[in-house]
């Protein structure tokens, strides 16, 4: 190996080193350590010594609040997939049309929520959806309601509001994904279809949608994983309320790990809950990942 090549490799590894250290300290170590801490009754102070074996896992599995949060996590994820994925495709098809005037403006408007952080959105939306917030005032002005709606104090309405905000936040990026997929479709296929007398609906049904199946699988995968890990939006928007009606597992874990509820935090219990939920999401990821590997790599036109 030449001296010049060694110098190049040295500088490459030197620039990689900070990122590698950050990964080891803030990603790999917490994951590995949580599997160890889950077997201890530990409050996060000092090094864990009170070994309890599988007690934390058993308590988690028999805790109705955990399963309540588990249910809400998957309701939220499924709702976002069902709503966002097809509607984003429709909007992407409209934005991809050469006949649309002001396409750049509309794309910018759709994309804007992406640049906002989830925590800021949660804070703003908690004010908008409050009893005296902007949404109720607008609905009252338009005569659509006769008294303020208790969006955040009614369990079902709070979940609907949370899903609506989640749809709004994640909608733009899915439109971008669909636009990327639409722009890879071969134009000659459409030209051949028009020569054969196909109309726009037939082009959509028999050409566009079948060719977009690989993109559909990939988008569903990303949307599901993103939704299952929602935390900051729920924390700042509803904080899991009212009465745990919008509680999700990441927030459930956070409460036991970092919030004092009648005593010290329970880092060991929170670690056990995180491992159980992590395994559930890994199963979902594995199933969706299999579909991505099977259909996501198909070449357009095959």
C-alpha positions in Angstrom: 0.0 0.0 0.0 1.5 3.4 -1.0 2.1 6.2 1.4 -0.4 8.4 -0.5 -3.1 5.8 -0.2 -2.5 5.4 3.5 -2.8 9.2 4.0 -6.1 9.1 2.2 -7.4 6.3 4.3 -6.2 8.0 7.4 -8.2 11.2 6.6 -11.2 9.1 5.6 -11.3 7.3 8.9 -10.6 10.5 10.8 -13.7 12.1 9.4 -15.7 9.0 10.0 -14.6 8.8 13.6 -16.9 11.5 15.2 -20.0 9.9 13.6 -18.9 6.5 14.7 -18.4 7.6 18.3 -21.8 9.3 18.2 -23.4 6.1 16.9 -21.7 4.0 19.6 -22.6 6.4 22.5 -26.1 7.4 21.6 -27.4 4.5 19.5 -25.7 1.2 20.0 -24.9 1.6 23.7 -28.5 2.5 24.7 -29.8 -0.5 22.7 -27.4 -3.0 24.2 -27.7 -1.5 27.7 -31.5 -1.6 27.7 -31.4 -5.4 27.4 -29.2 -5.5 30.5 -31.2 -2.9 32.5 -34.5 -4.6 31.8 -33.6 -7.3 34.3 -33.1 -4.9 37.1 -35.3 -2.8 39.4 -33.3 0.4 38.6 -34.2 4.1 39.0 -31.4 5.4 36.7 -29.1 6.5 39.5 -25.8 4.7 39.9 -25.3 1.2 38.5 -28.2 -1.3 38.7 -27.8 -3.9 41.5 -31.4 -5.1 42.3 -31.7 -8.0 39.9 -35.4 -9.0 39.4 -35.1 -11.3 36.4 -38.1 -11.4 34.1 -40.4 -9.5 36.6 -40.3 -6.3 34.5 -41.3 -8.2 31.4 -44.2 -10.0 33.2 -45.4 -6.7 34.7 -45.4 -5.1 31.3 -47.3 -7.9 29.6 -50.0 -7.8 32.3 -50.3 -4.0 32.4 -53.5 -2.9 30.7 -52.1 0.6 30.2 -49.3 -0.9 28.1 -51.7 -2.7 25.9 -53.9 0.4 25.7 -50.9 2.4 24.4 -50.0 -0.6 22.1 -53.4 -0.5 20.6 -53.3 3.2 20.0 -49.9 3.0 18.4 -51.1 0.5 15.8 -54.5 2.3 15.3 -52.5 5.5 14.6 -50.1 3.7 12.2 -52.8 1.9 10.3 -54.9 5.0 10.0 -52.0 7.0 8.6 -51.2 4.3 6.0 -54.8 3.9 4.9 -55.4 7.7 4.6 -52.0 9.1 3.5 -50.7 6.6 1.0 -53.7 6.6 -1.5 -54.5 10.3 -1.1 -50.9 11.3 -1.5 -50.9 9.2 -4.8 -53.9 11.1 -6.1 -52.3 14.5 -5.2 -49.0 13.4 -6.8 -50.8 12.4 -10.0 -52.5 15.9 -10.1 -49.2 17.6 -9.4 -47.4 15.6 -12.0 -49.8 16.6 -14.8 -48.2 18.9 -17.3 -51.6 20.7 -17.6 -51.5 21.9 -14.0 -50.7 25.6 -13.8 -48.7 26.7 -10.8 -47.4 23.2 -10.1 -44.3 24.5 -8.3 -46.4 26.6 -6.0 -48.7 23.7 -5.1 -45.7 21.4 -4.6 -44.2 23.9 -2.2 -47.4 24.2 -0.2 -47.7 20.4 0.1 -44.1 20.1 1.1 -44.1 22.9 3.7 -45.2 20.9 6.8 -42.2 18.7 6.3 -39.7 21.4 7.4 -41.6 22.0 10.7 -40.5 19.9 13.7 -43.1 17.6 15.3 -42.8 19.2 18.7 -43.5 22.7 17.3 -46.5 21.3 15.4 -47.8 19.7 18.5 -47.6 22.9 20.5 -49.3 25.0 17.8 -52.0 22.4 17.1 -52.8 22.1 20.8 -53.8 25.7 20.7 -55.7 25.4 17.5 -57.7 22.4 18.7 -58.3 23.8 22.2 -61.9 24.7 23.2 -61.3 28.4 22.5 -58.9 27.8 19.7 -58.9 28.9 16.1 -60.6 25.8 14.7 -63.7 26.1 16.9 -63.8 29.9 16.3 -63.7 29.3 12.5 -66.4 26.6 12.7 -68.6 28.8 14.8 -68.2 31.7 12.4 -69.1 29.5 9.4 -72.2 28.2 11.3 -71.1 24.6 11.1 -71.3 24.2 14.9 -73.4 25.9 17.5 -71.0 25.4 20.5 -67.3 24.7 20.8 -66.2 21.1 20.2 -64.1 19.5 23.0 -61.5 18.2 20.6 -58.8 17.4 23.3 -61.0 16.5 26.2 -63.0 13.8 24.4 -61.2 10.6 23.9 -62.5 9.7 20.4 -62.2 13.3 19.1 -58.7 13.6 20.5 -57.6 10.5 18.6 -59.2 11.8 15.5 -57.4 15.1 15.9 -54.1 13.3 16.5 -54.5 11.3 13.3 -55.5 14.4 11.4 -52.4 16.2 12.4 -50.3 13.2 11.7 -51.8 12.9 8.2 -51.1 16.6 7.6 -47.5 16.4 8.8 -46.5 13.2 6.8 -48.6 13.9 3.7 -46.0 16.1 1.9 -43.1 13.6 2.0 -45.3 10.8 0.7 -46.4 13.0 -2.2 -42.7 13.6 -3.0 -42.1 9.8 -2.9 -45.0 9.2 -5.3 -43.8 12.0 -7.6 -40.4 10.4 -7.7 -42.1 7.1 -8.7 -44.3 8.7 -11.3 -41.4 10.4 -13.0 -39.6 7.1 -13.5 -42.4 5.6 -15.5 -41.5 5.1 -19.2 -43.3 7.6 -21.4 -43.3 5.2 -24.4 -45.7 2.8 -22.6 -48.3 5.7 -22.4 -47.7 6.6 -26.0 -48.3 3.1 -27.1 -51.5 3.0 -25.0 -52.8 6.2 -26.5 -52.2 4.9 -30.0 -54.3 1.9 -29.0 -57.1 4.2 -27.9 -56.7 4.1 -24.1 -58.2 7.0 -22.2 -56.8 8.6 -19.0 -58.7 6.3 -16.7 -57.5 3.2 -18.5 -53.9 4.5 -18.4 -54.2 5.0 -14.7 -55.8 1.7 -14.0 -53.8 -0.6 -16.3 -50.4 1.2 -16.5 -49.7 3.7 -13.8 -51.0 1.8 -10.7 -49.5 -1.6 -11.7 -46.1 0.0 -12.4 -46.2 1.8 -9.1 -46.7 -1.3 -7.0 -42.9 -1.4 -6.0 -43.1 2.2 -4.9 -46.4 1.4 -3.0 -44.7 -1.3 -0.9 -41.7 0.9 -0.1 -43.9 3.9 0.9 -46.2 1.7 3.1 -43.0 0.4 4.8 -41.6 3.9 5.6 -45.0 5.3 6.6 -45.7 2.4 9.0 -42.3 2.5 10.7 -42.5 6.3 11.0 -46.0 6.2 12.5 -45.2 3.4 15.0 -42.4 5.5 16.4 -44.4 8.7 16.9 -43.6 10.4 20.2 -42.9 14.1 20.1 -46.2 15.0 18.4 -48.3 13.0 21.0 -46.2 14.4 23.8 -46.7 18.1 22.9 -50.2 17.8 21.4 -52.2 15.6 23.7 -49.7 14.2 26.2 -51.5 10.9 25.8 -54.8 12.3 27.2 -57.5 12.6 27.9 -57.3 9.7 30.4 -54.8 7.9 28.2 -57.1 7.9 25.2 -54.3 8.9 22.8 -51.4 7.2 24.7 -48.8 5.5 22.6 -46.0 3.1 23.6 -43.1 5.5 23.1 -44.9 8.0 25.4 -45.7 5.2 27.9 -42.0 4.2 28.0 -41.0 7.9 28.4 -43.2 8.3 31.4 -41.7 5.4 33.3 -38.1 6.3 32.2 -38.0 10.0 32.8 -41.1 11.2 34.6 -41.5 10.8 38.4 -44.9 9.3 39.2 -45.2 8.9 42.9 -41.6 7.9 43.2 -38.4 7.6 41.2 -38.3 6.7 37.5 -38.3 3.0 36.6 -35.6 2.7 34.0 -35.6 -1.1 34.2 -39.3 -1.4 33.6 -39.2 1.1 30.8 -36.4 -0.9 29.2 -38.5 -4.0 29.3 -41.5 -2.2 27.8 -39.2 -0.8 25.1 -37.8 -4.3 24.3 -41.3 -5.8 24.0 -42.5 -3.0 21.7 -39.3 -3.1 19.8 -39.8 -6.8 19.0 -43.4 -6.1 17.9 -42.2 -3.4 15.5 -39.3 -5.6 14.3 -41.9 -8.3 13.3 -43.9 -5.7 11.4 -40.6 -4.4 9.8 -39.6 -7.9 8.9 -42.9 -8.6 7.2 -42.9 -5.3 5.3 -39.2 -5.7 4.6 -39.8 -9.1 2.9 -42.4 -7.4 0.7 -40.0 -4.6 -0.1 -37.3 -7.1 -1.1 -39.7 -9.2 -3.1 -41.6 -6.4 -5.0 -39.6 -3.2 -4.3 -36.7 -4.2 -6.4 -38.7 -5.0 -9.5 -37.7 -3.0 -12.5 -40.2 -0.7 -14.1 -41.7 -2.2 -17.2 -41.1 -5.9 -16.2 
